[in-house]
């Protein structure tokens, strides 16, 4: 797999680049998804994308995980770029949509395998998501949301 990023006449934040977001979502699905299809709910995608934005958020998230998600991480946001990336992923047959859940397709699994096999890219993201693993269930997401109003 060859990834070429060329300079643009104006600066675009890495986090705003759709291909970058797609790779993050593929990794999230692979490392934290349920079952063989690596299924994740939409809110999990938004929450983990939010956590991946800064090291501080990652550390806060890991601290909450250590307390069985009973420590508040604050309020996270719903990012339009994440929704757009998921739409592109579905259109490119990298994921499927079943009600409110997204699952990796064979195409998605093949692409994420190439990303994982390349040990030089997305190293920090992979490390963080391995630590999260399957611990972030819908119940734990709800626990974190309920801490907003506590």
N, C-alpha and C positions, 0 to 999 in steps of 0.2 A: 504494500500500500504506500503510495506516495502522496504526501500532503504538501501542497505548495500554497504559501500565503504571500501575496505580493503587496508591495506598498501601494497605498491609495493616496489620492491628492489631498485627502483630509483624514483626520484621525478618527477611528472608530474604536471604542472601547472593546477589548477582547471579549468581555462578557456580553456585549451586544451583538457579536457576530453569530449568525444563525448556525453555521457549521460547528462552531465551538460549543454552542448550547446543545446541539444534537449529540455531540460526542459525550458531553456531561450526562445527558439523559440516558444514552445507551449504557454508560457505566453505572448509573444509578439503578437502572432496571436490572442489569446483570448482577450486581453485588447485593442489592437489597430486595429484589423482587421475590415473590412467592412462586412456588412450584417450578416445574420445568420450563414453563413459558415466561418466567420472570415477570410476573404481573405486579403492577403498582397502581394505586389509586392516584388521581390527579393531585390531591392535596400533598401526598408524599413527594411527588415530583417538585412541586413548588417549594415545599419546606426544605428539601435537600439542596435544591438549586440556591435558595437563599443562604443556607449554611455554607455552601462552597464559595461564596463571594469573598469572605475574609477569613484569615486564620483565627481571629478573635471569635467569630461566629462558630467556626468548627470546634474550638476549645470549649465554648459555652455549651454547645450541643453535646459534646462528649461528656462534659461534667453532668449534664442532665441525664444522659444515658446511664452513667454510673450510679445515679440516684433513682433508677427505674423510671425515668422521665417525670419525676415529681418536682424537679427544679425548673423554674421558668427560664425560657430562653428569650423572652420578650415577644413582641408581635412581629411576625414575618409577613411578607407581602405576596400578593398574587402578581406574577410578572407576565406581561403580555408577550414578551419574547419567548417564554417557556411554552405558552399556548401555541404560538406560531411555529415553534420548532416541532412540537408534537403533531401539529397539522401536517407539516412537511414530512415528518417521519412516517405518518400514516399514508400520505400520498405516494411516497417512495417505497412503500411496503417494508419499512424497517420495523414497524409495530402495527398491531391491530387494536381496535377499540371494542370493548365489550361493556356496555352500560357506562360506568364511570371509571373503568380500569383500562390500563394500557398494558399490552403484552408484547414481548419481542417475537417477531416472526423469524423464520429461518434466515432471511436476508439480514435482519438485525443481529441475530446471533453470530452470523458469519463475520459481519463488520466489527462487532465488539470484540470478537476473538482476535482479530488482527490488531486492534487497538491495545488489548491486554498483552498480547505477545510482544509488542514493541515496548521494551523496558525503559525507553528514553522519553516517552511522552506521557503526560497526565499522571505523573508519579505521585504527586501530593493528593490529587483527587482519588486515585486508586487506593492509596493508603488510608485515607479518611473513610471511604466507603466500605473497605474491608472491616474496619473497626465497628462500623454501624451494623453491617451484616443484616440479618433478618429481624433484628430486635425492634425495629421501628414498625410496629403494627398499626392498624387503624385505631385500635384502642389507645395506644400510646400517643398517636397524633391528637386524638380527642382530649386526652389528659393534658397535653401541652396547650391546646386551644382553650381549655377550661381555666388554665392558669392566667390567661389574659384578664379575666374578670375577677380573679381572687384578690 
